[in-house]
Amino acid sequence: MKDNTMRLMSANVRCSTANDGENSWEFRKDFLVEILHRENPDIVGFQELCQDQFEFMNQSLPDYDSYGIFNRVNNVNPLNRIYYR
């Protein structure tokens, strides 16, 4: 029998521009990728991705495609994006 299970995850990433001290993006990004690789979801929904985080996730999740739209006027507004495979 074929397993038709789909694994879904979501993460509120919080923009890299936030002044979060020891909880800043630089200290969280590798942990997030570690969790994603361990859990191996089919679909991941991200909230509050800034442009640099979007580029990092694209490099870190090469087996995934994604969909979402940036504010092309200034690229500072956070993005909600779905990664899928």
N, C-alpha and C positions, 0 to 999 in steps of 0.2 A: 504494500500500500504506500502510495506517495504521500509525503508529509507536505501539507499545504499551509504550514505555519508561516506567518509573516511577522518579522520582528520590527517593532517601531520604538523610536526614542525621541525625546525632545530635550532641548537644553536652552536655557536663557543664558546666553554667553556674556552679556553685558559689554558694552562698547569698550574698546581698548583705550579710548580717550578719557575714561573715568579715572579720577585720582583715588585709587583704592589701596595704595601702599603695598603691604605684603600680600594682598589679594588681587593685585593687578594682573592684567592679561599675561604678561611675561611669565608670571609664576603659575598660571592656571592652564596655559595652552597645551603643554605636553601631557598633563594629567587628563585633560579632556580627550585628547587623541588616544591615550592609553585605554581609557574606558571604552571608547568607540571600537577600537580594534578588538578588545576583549569580548564585548557584548555582540559585535558583528551584526548590527541592525540592517534591515533591508531599506528602511526609510528613516531619516532623521530630520526633524524640524528644528531649526535654529532661530532664536529671537535675538535681536540687537547685535547683529554682525556689522562691524565697520569694514571699510574696504580692505584694510590690512588683514583682518581676521578672515574675511572671505577668501583672500588669496592664500593664506596659511591653510585653511581647511581644504581648498582645492588641491594644494600640494600634498596634504596629509591623507587625503581620501581619494587617491587616483582611480579607484574602481567605481566611483560614484559620479553621476551626472547631477546637476542641480538646476533649480528654477527659483528666481526671485528678481526683483527690479530695484536698482539703486536710484536715488534722486540724482540724476545726471547734471543738475544745475551746480551743485556744490559738493556732492559725494560725502557729506558729513552726517546726513540723517541715517540712523541705523536701518538695517535691512532684516527682514524675516525671509528665510530661505529654506527650501526643502532639498535635501540630498537623497537620491534614490539609486537603486541598482536593479 
